[in-house]
Amino acid sequence: MVTPSFTAPEDRETVTELLRAQLEGLPARSPFYADLFGMHGVSAAAFTSLHDLGKFPFTTKQMLRDSQAAAPPLGHHAGVDMTEVIRVHASTGTTGRPSWVGVTRRDAAAWTDMVARAFRTMGATREDVVLHAAGLTLFVGGLPIRDALERIGATLVPIGTGASEKAVLALETLGVTALHSTPSYARYLAEHLRAHGRDPREFGLRKVFVGGEPGGGEPAFRAHVEQEWGAPVTEGLGNADMAPVLFGEAPGSGGMRFTGGRHVLVELVDPDSGEPVDAEPGATGELVYTSVDRECCPLVRFRTRDRVVVTGLSGSGAPLIRCVGRTDDMLIVLGVNVFPSAVRDLVQTLHPRTTGAVQIVLPRPGPRVEPPLLVEAEWGEDASDHEQLGRDIEALVRSRLSVRAAVTLVPPGSIERSQMKSRLTRPAT
């Protein structure tokens, strides 16, 4: 049984009616869902309330890739003809091969509504001057965020990525109050400034908005970014196939709440069994999304592979979450699940003995890894005893993550920095 914990009570009746209409019309619009529903012996008639959504099959990323390979460019699941599509984005996932996401004019308006709601929750206002340092090409964290910030009325400075010198110029001259980027770039830009003799705090940022990858919710990583910029960090969470930002964190709230309103239905499921999980404090699970009123690429019970933990409840009783990593990125060491982002956060706690930069070296493709876990970490400016530092990192990983690690320390700057999403694993050379 699906528990609609993420949908506000006042929205549930409207969401139910919208989803019923979506399911009734979906087989005629989407050969993909006509076949999938038929294969599982289910039809729109099975849906009478939100609790019935569990009767419908999951949609996976691989299904969408196969659909597009069979019927390019947008796939059998597209739902509309290409002439109705006003923009195409891409989701790369872990394979590096893009899968295309089309949006109609109505879809784009819904995205803007959802993303604007998330950024208002995160603290954006019309008084802000926002340095938008995210990719402005196919990345859903680019143009749709621009649309939302302009909807709010904020002043947008669309720097994009790969333009740190221009970002510095904007910080110097435009009275920037907020930075929006991936967590990796927020740290990268601070390092870039320090490498040129500048203190990031001198620019007077008041807000740092992050998203696009885990990191914003990692305690040590977040504390480091906040210390570097002298500004609080709030994060958002979305999905390229569904919507750019569906969850937003109110300052000081301790987690992100669902901000997708009436456009998306969210479930929390057990990643292994697919069974529903009650979104109560302390619960962990995978987020599953269903579009309620999507025209192009409507998805039913789409498995995001985003693993989250429910950190608490908002004042209205809505679940608050943190993303702890992607199931696709998870490593399994003698039966213990290890997220590379968790290793990074532990190494970050030892700053300034470390820089916080880390990579896990994989002798063979995961997710199963034979111990010890091979970790490369950069020593920092206060690392006087490298051997002791390596032992301390190994002990920290063993005590906190319950796996044995072998740490190799490398000089600062040795691990590749990213202006988008950090690559926390690499194959052995």
Kinemage of the C-alpha trace (Angstrom):
@kinemage 1
@onewidth
@group {chain A} dominant
@subgroup {mainchain}
@vectorlist {calphas} color= white
{ca met a 1} P 0.000 0.000 0.000
{ca val a 2} L 1.360 3.415 -0.976
{ca thr a 3} L 1.512 5.907 1.865
{ca pro a 4} L 1.062 9.429 0.441
{ca ser a 5} L 3.066 11.012 3.271
{ca phe a 6} L 4.791 13.509 0.976
{ca thr a 7} L 1.606 14.937 -0.535
{ca ala a 8} L 0.009 17.648 1.585
{ca pro a 9} L -3.443 16.648 2.878
{ca glu a 10} L -5.085 19.581 1.120
{ca asp a 11} L -3.635 18.421 -2.218
{ca arg a 12} L -4.533 14.721 -2.047
{ca glu a 13} L -8.006 14.951 -3.566
{ca thr a 14} L -6.759 17.064 -6.484
{ca val a 15} L -3.744 14.798 -7.027
{ca thr a 16} L -6.016 11.737 -7.029
{ca glu a 17} L -8.260 13.191 -9.743
{ca leu a 18} L -5.349 14.383 -11.866
{ca leu a 19} L -3.601 11.031 -11.637
{ca arg a 20} L -6.779 9.123 -12.459
{ca ala a 21} L -7.142 11.175 -15.640
{ca gln a 22} L -3.451 10.659 -16.452
{ca leu a 23} L -3.677 6.875 -16.045
{ca glu a 24} L -6.882 6.638 -18.089
{ca gly a 25} L -5.336 8.425 -21.058
{ca leu a 26} L -1.834 7.036 -20.802
{ca pro a 27} L -2.146 3.763 -22.798
{ca ala a 28} L -3.548 5.628 -25.796
{ca arg a 29} L -0.712 8.173 -25.722
{ca ser a 30} L 2.148 5.894 -24.764
{ca pro a 31} L 2.732 2.489 -26.405
{ca phe a 32} L 5.303 1.891 -23.668
{ca tyr a 33} L 2.687 2.030 -20.905
{ca ala a 34} L 0.056 0.232 -22.976
{ca asp a 35} L 2.473 -2.701 -23.175
{ca leu a 36} L 3.717 -2.426 -19.573
{ca phe a 37} L 0.233 -2.258 -18.045
{ca gly a 38} L -0.935 -5.100 -20.258
{ca met a 39} L 2.051 -7.224 -19.278
{ca his a 40} L 1.167 -6.772 -15.602
{ca gly a 41} L -2.579 -7.136 -16.072
{ca val a 42} L -3.452 -3.728 -14.676
{ca ser a 43} L -5.495 -0.819 -16.018
{ca ala a 44} L -6.592 2.619 -14.905
{ca ala a 45} L -9.721 1.042 -13.436
{ca ala a 46} L -7.525 -0.349 -10.638
{ca phe a 47} L -6.828 3.174 -9.396
{ca thr a 48} L -9.467 4.549 -7.049
{ca ser a 49} L -7.266 6.219 -4.407
{ca leu a 50} L -3.618 7.060 -3.847
{ca his a 51} L -3.215 3.812 -1.929
{ca asp a 52} L -3.877 1.913 -5.187
{ca leu a 53} L -0.765 3.177 -6.908
{ca gly a 54} L 1.159 0.183 -5.581
{ca lys a 55} L -0.867 -2.039 -7.943
{ca phe a 56} L 1.012 -0.543 -10.896
{ca pro a 57} L 4.481 -1.704 -12.038
{ca phe a 58} L 7.684 0.251 -11.529
{ca thr a 59} L 9.422 2.085 -14.362
{ca thr a 60} L 13.219 1.901 -14.404
{ca lys a 61} L 15.894 3.956 -16.083
{ca gln a 62} L 16.942 0.999 -18.218
{ca met a 63} L 13.373 0.682 -19.497
{ca leu a 64} L 13.531 4.304 -20.664
{ca arg a 65} L 16.884 3.747 -22.379
{ca asp a 66} L 15.514 0.687 -24.153
{ca ser a 67} L 12.385 2.621 -25.136
{ca gln a 68} L 14.452 5.384 -26.746
{ca ala a 69} L 16.730 2.907 -28.497
{ca ala a 70} L 13.670 1.229 -30.002
{ca ala a 71} L 11.877 4.454 -30.962
{ca pro a 72} L 14.270 7.408 -31.214
{ca pro a 73} L 14.518 10.163 -30.356
{ca leu a 74} L 12.253 10.313 -27.271
{ca gly a 75} L 11.015 6.730 -27.058
{ca his a 76} L 7.726 4.849 -26.921
{ca his a 77} L 7.026 6.465 -23.535
{ca ala a 78} L 7.141 10.053 -24.829
{ca gly a 79} L 3.392 10.674 -24.816
{ca val a 80} L 3.418 13.496 -27.407
{ca asp a 81} L 4.812 14.123 -30.853
{ca met a 82} L 8.103 15.998 -31.174
{ca thr a 83} L 6.234 18.982 -32.634
{ca glu a 84} L 4.723 19.573 -29.160
{ca val a 85} L 8.155 19.635 -27.476
{ca ile a 86} L 9.662 23.072 -26.880
{ca arg a 87} L 12.918 21.950 -25.225
{ca val a 88} L 14.967 18.805 -24.710
{ca his a 89} L 17.182 18.071 -21.715
{ca ala a 90} L 19.327 15.041 -20.991
{ca ser a 91} L 19.926 12.697 -18.115
{ca thr a 92} L 23.294 10.939 -18.203
{ca gly a 93} L 22.998 8.685 -15.165
{ca thr a 94} L 25.962 6.408 -14.439
{ca thr a 95} L 26.511 5.071 -17.972
{ca gly a 96} L 27.461 8.411 -19.523
{ca arg a 97} L 25.038 7.840 -22.401
{ca pro a 98} L 22.354 10.548 -22.386
{ca ser a 99} L 18.681 9.732 -22.326
{ca trp a 100} L 16.547 12.541 -23.688
{ca val a 101} L 13.834 14.287 -21.695
{ca gly a 102} L 11.345 16.368 -23.653
{ca val a 103} L 9.176 19.096 -22.158
{ca thr a 104} L 6.110 20.720 -23.634
{ca arg a 105} L 5.091 24.300 -22.924
{ca arg a 106} L 2.785 23.083 -20.142
{ca asp a 107} L 5.481 20.794 -18.743
{ca ala a 108} L 7.951 23.683 -18.651
{ca ala a 109} L 5.436 25.842 -16.778
{ca ala a 110} L 4.935 23.058 -14.230
{ca trp a 111} L 8.707 22.710 -13.808
{ca thr a 112} L 9.040 26.447 -13.219
{ca asp a 113} L 6.264 26.301 -10.626
{ca met a 114} L 7.899 23.404 -8.763
{ca val a 115} L 11.438 24.781 -8.888
{ca ala a 116} L 10.372 28.277 -7.828
{ca arg a 117} L 8.540 26.782 -4.855
{ca ala a 118} L 11.666 24.837 -3.905
{ca phe a 119} L 13.946 27.873 -4.136
{ca arg a 120} L 11.569 30.022 -2.117
{ca thr a 121} L 11.695 27.287 0.514
{ca met a 122} L 15.502 27.320 0.340
{ca gly a 123} L 15.487 31.060 1.010
{ca ala a 124} L 15.619 32.760 -2.397
{ca thr a 125} L 13.859 36.136 -2.647
{ca arg a 126} L 13.452 38.877 -5.212
{ca glu a 127} L 16.105 40.886 -3.335
{ca asp a 128} L 18.782 38.305 -4.145
{ca val a 129} L 21.471 38.596 -6.792
{ca val a 130} L 22.193 34.956 -7.613
{ca leu a 131} L 25.413 33.752 -9.201
{ca his a 132} L 24.044 30.789 -11.209
{ca ala a 133} L 27.101 28.572 -11.614
{ca ala a 134} L 25.478 25.474 -13.105
{ca gly a 135} L 25.538 24.107 -16.631
{ca leu a 136} L 23.268 26.047 -18.974
{ca thr a 137} L 23.163 23.418 -21.710
{ca leu a 138} L 21.370 20.050 -21.405
{ca phe a 139} L 21.648 19.891 -17.596
{ca val a 140} L 18.213 20.256 -15.942
{ca gly a 141} L 19.856 22.281 -13.183
{ca gly a 142} L 20.642 25.034 -15.684
{ca leu a 143} L 17.905 26.693 -17.736
{ca pro a 144} L 14.970 25.495 -15.565
{ca ile a 145} L 16.638 27.008 -12.478
{ca arg a 146} L 17.070 30.247 -14.397
{ca asp a 147} L 13.354 30.251 -15.242
{ca ala a 148} L 12.435 29.678 -11.586
{ca leu a 149} L 14.727 32.353 -10.160
{ca glu a 150} L 13.399 34.840 -12.691
{ca arg a 151} L 9.867 33.839 -11.666
{ca ile a 152} L 10.770 34.664 -8.068
{ca gly a 153} L 12.152 38.004 -9.247
{ca ala a 154} L 15.754 37.461 -8.202
{ca thr a 155} L 18.523 39.039 -10.253
{ca leu a 156} L 20.213 36.232 -12.166
{ca val a 157} L 23.887 36.165 -13.147
{ca pro a 158} L 24.110 33.160 -15.527
{ca ile a 159} L 27.800 32.290 -15.364
{ca gly a 160} L 27.396 28.554 -16.008
{ca thr a 161} L 30.398 26.261 -15.544
{ca gly a 162} L 34.013 26.524 -16.659
{ca ala a 163} L 34.071 30.282 -16.142
{ca ser a 164} L 35.542 30.812 -12.677
{ca glu a 165} L 37.301 34.045 -13.643
{ca lys a 166} L 33.988 35.512 -14.744
{ca ala a 167} L 32.430 34.245 -11.523
{ca val a 168} L 35.069 36.134 -9.551
{ca leu a 169} L 34.418 39.269 -11.600
{ca ala a 170} L 30.702 38.985 -10.850
{ca leu a 171} L 31.435 38.539 -7.133
{ca glu a 172} L 33.638 41.650 -7.198
{ca thr a 173} L 31.263 43.953 -9.057
{ca leu a 174} L 27.601 42.895 -8.943
{ca gly a 175} L 26.768 42.710 -5.260
{ca val a 176} L 26.107 38.963 -5.435
{ca thr a 177} L 24.166 37.726 -2.389
{ca ala a 178} L 23.744 34.045 -3.263
{ca leu a 179} L 25.547 31.251 -5.088
{ca his a 180} L 23.758 28.386 -6.813
{ca ser a 181} L 25.872 25.415 -7.896
{ca thr a 182} L 26.640 21.796 -7.208
{ca pro a 183} L 28.288 21.225 -3.803
{ca ser a 184} L 31.476 20.323 -5.658
{ca tyr a 185} L 31.624 23.680 -7.419
{ca ala a 186} L 30.887 25.626 -4.223
{ca arg a 187} L 34.055 24.099 -2.771
{ca tyr a 188} L 35.969 24.375 -6.064
{ca leu a 189} L 35.283 28.111 -6.381
{ca ala a 190} L 36.365 28.699 -2.787
{ca glu a 191} L 39.624 26.829 -3.489
{ca his a 192} L 40.076 28.825 -6.698
{ca leu a 193} L 39.762 32.080 -4.767
{ca arg a 194} L 42.197 30.984 -2.066
{ca ala a 195} L 44.699 29.859 -4.704
{ca his a 196} L 44.633 33.477 -5.956
{ca gly a 197} L 45.068 34.970 -2.499
{ca arg a 198} L 41.411 35.818 -1.889
{ca asp a 199} L 39.222 34.901 1.079
{ca pro a 200} L 35.770 33.762 -0.142
{ca arg a 201} L 34.160 35.435 2.892
{ca glu a 202} L 35.248 38.880 1.707
{ca phe a 203} L 32.506 38.857 -0.946
{ca gly a 204} L 29.723 38.830 1.629
{ca leu a 205} L 27.560 36.001 0.310
{ca arg a 206} L 24.494 35.454 2.472
{ca lys a 207} L 23.201 32.211 0.922
{ca val a 208} L 24.574 29.125 -0.845
{ca phe a 209} L 22.042 26.983 -2.721
{ca val a 210} L 23.311 23.552 -3.785
{ca gly a 211} L 21.961 20.502 -5.577
{ca gly a 212} L 22.633 18.053 -8.376
{ca glu a 213} L 24.669 15.582 -6.288
{ca pro a 214} L 25.008 14.364 -2.695
{ca gly a 215} L 27.226 16.607 -0.590
{ca gly a 216} L 25.013 19.444 0.543
{ca gly a 217} L 23.611 17.214 3.265
{ca glu a 218} L 26.913 15.691 4.407
{ca pro a 219} L 27.583 17.350 7.790
{ca ala a 220} L 31.349 17.849 7.499
{ca phe a 221} L 31.240 18.808 3.813
{ca arg a 222} L 28.452 21.304 4.473
{ca ala a 223} L 30.236 22.772 7.492
{ca his a 224} L 33.374 23.258 5.388
{ca val a 225} L 31.491 25.062 2.610
{ca glu a 226} L 29.654 27.241 5.139
{ca gln a 227} L 32.923 28.123 6.845
{ca glu a 228} L 34.604 28.954 3.542
{ca trp a 229} L 31.840 31.278 2.364
{ca gly a 230} L 30.563 32.510 5.721
{ca ala a 231} L 27.031 31.723 4.564
{ca pro a 232} L 24.459 29.015 5.323
{ca val a 233} L 23.972 26.189 2.834
{ca thr a 234} L 20.533 24.929 1.832
{ca glu a 235} L 20.007 22.145 -0.666
{ca gly a 236} L 17.471 20.941 -3.185
{ca leu a 237} L 16.869 17.539 -4.725
{ca gly a 238} L 15.373 16.646 -8.076
{ca asn a 239} L 15.584 14.224 -10.948
{ca ala a 240} L 16.211 14.902 -14.615
{ca asp a 241} L 13.507 12.508 -15.775
{ca met a 242} L 10.823 13.950 -13.498
{ca ala a 243} L 11.598 17.546 -12.466
{ca pro a 244} L 14.761 19.574 -11.749
{ca val a 245} L 13.948 20.227 -8.065
{ca leu a 246} L 11.219 18.458 -6.091
{ca phe a 247} L 12.502 18.913 -2.550
{ca gly a 248} L 13.810 22.067 -0.890
{ca glu a 249} L 15.368 22.734 2.483
{ca ala a 250} L 14.150 25.644 4.582
{ca pro a 251} L 17.044 27.325 6.417
{ca gly a 252} L 17.616 25.678 9.785
{ca ser a 253} L 15.026 22.948 9.217
{ca gly a 254} L 17.377 19.970 9.236
{ca gly a 255} L 16.162 18.423 5.999
{ca met a 256} L 14.419 18.889 2.657
{ca arg a 257} L 10.651 18.784 2.335
{ca phe a 258} L 8.644 17.913 -0.743
{ca thr a 259} L 7.899 21.035 -2.787
{ca gly a 260} L 6.457 19.435 -5.932
{ca gly a 261} L 2.903 20.322 -4.957
{ca arg a 262} L 0.215 18.767 -7.147
{ca his a 263} L 2.470 17.797 -10.035
{ca val a 264} L 4.253 14.709 -8.685
{ca leu a 265} L 3.403 11.871 -6.312
{ca val a 266} L 6.284 10.561 -4.188
{ca glu a 267} L 6.709 7.138 -2.601
{ca leu a 268} L 9.409 5.770 -0.324
{ca val a 269} L 10.201 2.101 -0.980
{ca asp a 270} L 12.650 -0.520 0.191
{ca pro a 271} L 15.423 -0.549 -2.471
{ca asp a 272} L 15.663 -4.344 -2.445
{ca ser a 273} L 12.052 -5.521 -2.150
{ca gly a 274} L 10.247 -2.524 -3.638
{ca glu a 275} L 7.806 -2.646 -0.744
{ca pro a 276} L 6.534 0.685 0.641
{ca val a 277} L 8.255 2.273 3.622
{ca asp a 278} L 6.447 4.659 5.962
{ca ala a 279} L 8.160 8.053 5.788
{ca glu a 280} L 8.712 8.340 9.521
{ca pro a 281} L 11.787 9.822 11.248
{ca gly a 282} L 14.721 7.425 10.965
{ca ala a 283} L 13.311 5.532 7.981
{ca thr a 284} L 15.497 4.972 4.925
{ca gly a 285} L 14.498 4.048 1.404
{ca glu a 286} L 14.506 4.870 -2.296
{ca leu a 287} L 12.421 7.680 -3.763
{ca val a 288} L 9.893 6.707 -6.440
{ca tyr a 289} L 8.130 9.370 -8.522
{ca thr a 290} L 4.887 9.392 -10.513
{ca ser a 291} L 4.022 12.342 -12.736
{ca val a 292} L 0.468 13.511 -12.229
{ca asp a 293} L -0.028 15.910 -15.135
{ca arg a 294} L 2.969 15.461 -17.443
{ca glu a 295} L 2.471 15.686 -21.211
{ca cys a 296} L 5.843 14.552 -22.564
{ca cys a 297} L 7.615 11.641 -20.906
{ca pro a 298} L 4.934 10.919 -18.274
{ca leu a 299} L 6.305 8.356 -15.833
{ca val a 300} L 4.533 5.976 -13.471
{ca arg a 301} L 6.368 4.765 -10.362
{ca phe a 302} L 9.802 5.765 -11.657
{ca arg a 303} L 12.620 4.389 -9.512
{ca thr a 304} L 15.101 7.213 -8.983
{ca arg a 305} L 17.827 5.161 -7.218
{ca asp a 306} L 18.149 8.091 -4.799
{ca arg a 307} L 18.597 6.637 -1.290
{ca val a 308} L 17.315 8.962 1.422
{ca val a 309} L 16.871 9.034 5.180
{ca val a 310} L 13.925 10.745 6.888
{ca thr a 311} L 15.549 13.172 9.340
{ca gly a 312} L 12.380 14.451 10.985
{ca leu a 313} L 9.084 16.202 10.365
{ca ser a 314} L 8.303 19.801 9.478
{ca gly a 315} L 5.975 21.921 11.561
{ca ser a 316} L 3.097 20.783 9.352
{ca gly a 317} L 4.052 17.127 9.766
{ca ala a 318} L 5.680 16.712 6.341
{ca pro a 319} L 8.690 14.364 6.185
{ca leu a 320} L 12.141 15.968 5.983
{ca ile a 321} L 14.836 14.044 4.126
{ca arg a 322} L 18.527 13.935 3.310
{ca cys a 323} L 19.926 12.113 0.287
{ca val a 324} L 22.694 9.754 1.410
{ca gly a 325} L 23.665 8.594 -2.079
{ca arg a 326} L 22.536 6.813 -5.204
{ca thr a 327} L 21.956 3.086 -5.242
{ca asp a 328} L 23.894 3.061 -8.544
{ca asp a 329} L 26.951 4.456 -6.726
{ca met a 330} L 26.750 2.221 -3.662
{ca leu a 331} L 29.579 -0.210 -2.986
{ca ile a 332} L 29.177 -3.473 -1.072
{ca val a 333} L 32.159 -4.516 1.052
{ca leu a 334} L 31.614 -7.949 2.661
{ca gly a 335} L 27.889 -7.282 2.811
{ca val a 336} L 28.228 -3.724 4.156
{ca asn a 337} L 26.722 -0.940 2.018
{ca val a 338} L 29.137 1.949 1.582
{ca phe a 339} L 28.355 5.214 -0.204
{ca pro a 340} L 31.482 6.993 -1.518
{ca ser a 341} L 30.011 10.292 -0.351
{ca ala a 342} L 30.042 8.974 3.219
{ca val a 343} L 33.781 8.268 2.933
{ca arg a 344} L 34.319 11.803 1.639
{ca asp a 345} L 32.439 13.266 4.576
{ca leu a 346} L 34.553 11.322 7.073
{ca val a 347} L 37.773 12.515 5.426
{ca gln a 348} L 36.408 16.061 5.454
{ca thr a 349} L 36.056 15.914 9.252
{ca leu a 350} L 39.861 15.854 9.480
{ca his a 351} L 40.290 19.180 7.671
{ca pro a 352} L 42.726 21.004 7.712
{ca arg a 353} L 44.879 17.869 8.128
{ca thr a 354} L 43.206 16.831 4.840
{ca thr a 355} L 41.896 18.980 2.003
{ca gly a 356} L 38.699 16.893 1.976
{ca ala a 357} L 39.315 15.632 -1.575
{ca val a 358} L 38.990 11.861 -1.877
{ca gln a 359} L 38.583 9.071 -4.416
{ca ile a 360} L 37.929 5.369 -4.000
{ca val a 361} L 40.000 3.198 -6.312
{ca leu a 362} L 38.212 0.147 -7.731
{ca pro a 363} L 40.400 -2.748 -8.956
{ca arg a 364} L 37.310 -4.055 -10.773
{ca pro a 365} L 33.842 -2.624 -11.412
{ca gly a 366} L 31.502 -2.501 -8.396
{ca pro a 367} L 29.278 -2.717 -6.608
{ca arg a 368} L 31.029 -5.605 -4.825
{ca val a 369} L 34.442 -4.694 -3.502
{ca glu a 370} L 36.908 -7.016 -1.799
{ca pro a 371} L 38.422 -5.481 1.350
{ca pro a 372} L 40.297 -3.389 2.023
{ca leu a 373} L 38.507 -0.407 0.481
{ca leu a 374} L 41.221 1.513 -1.407
{ca val a 375} L 40.990 5.193 -0.544
{ca glu a 376} L 43.073 8.039 -1.913
{ca ala a 377} L 42.954 11.222 0.154
{ca glu a 378} L 44.853 14.475 -0.094
{ca trp a 379} L 46.828 15.635 2.901
{ca gly a 380} L 46.177 19.190 4.017
{ca glu a 381} L 48.160 22.140 5.288
{ca asp a 382} L 48.210 20.847 8.890
{ca ala a 383} L 49.309 17.280 8.061
{ca ser a 384} L 52.648 17.046 9.845
{ca asp a 385} L 52.612 13.246 10.237
{ca his a 386} L 51.344 11.545 7.093
{ca glu a 387} L 51.598 8.025 8.467
{ca gln a 388} L 49.485 8.918 11.486
{ca leu a 389} L 46.968 10.725 9.290
{ca gly a 390} L 46.563 7.625 7.128
{ca arg a 391} L 46.007 5.477 10.203
{ca asp a 392} L 43.471 7.961 11.553
{ca ile a 393} L 41.460 7.889 8.329
{ca glu a 394} L 41.509 4.098 8.283
{ca ala a 395} L 40.342 3.957 11.895
{ca leu a 396} L 37.577 6.467 11.193
{ca val a 397} L 36.269 4.475 8.219
{ca arg a 398} L 36.419 1.253 10.207
{ca ser a 399} L 34.604 2.682 13.257
{ca arg a 400} L 31.944 4.668 11.383
{ca leu a 401} L 31.319 2.552 8.276
{ca ser a 402} L 32.325 -0.903 9.582
{ca val a 403} L 34.683 -1.681 6.702
{ca arg a 404} L 38.450 -2.030 6.484
{ca ala a 405} L 40.206 0.603 4.384
{ca ala a 406} L 43.714 1.079 3.022
{ca val a 407} L 44.509 4.776 2.661
{ca thr a 408} L 47.021 6.304 0.276
{ca leu a 409} L 47.810 9.953 0.941
{ca val a 410} L 48.555 12.181 -2.040
{ca pro a 411} L 49.614 15.856 -2.296
{ca pro a 412} L 47.009 18.642 -2.367
{ca gly a 413} L 45.617 19.143 -5.867
{ca ser a 414} L 46.377 15.577 -6.978
{ca ile a 415} L 42.724 14.511 -7.102
{ca glu a 416} L 40.789 15.964 -9.990
{ca arg a 417} L 38.425 18.797 -9.076
{ca ser a 418} L 35.074 19.167 -10.794
{ca gln a 419} L 33.098 22.249 -11.667
{ca met a 420} L 29.961 20.098 -11.832
{ca lys a 421} L 29.667 16.744 -10.051
{ca ser a 422} L 32.619 15.146 -8.306
{ca arg a 423} L 33.706 11.680 -9.400
{ca leu a 424} L 34.286 9.848 -6.129
{ca thr a 425} L 35.400 6.528 -7.622
{ca arg a 426} L 37.833 5.606 -10.367
{ca pro a 427} L 39.162 2.361 -11.805
{ca ala a 428} L 42.634 1.242 -10.810
{ca thr a 429} L 45.261 2.072 -13.420
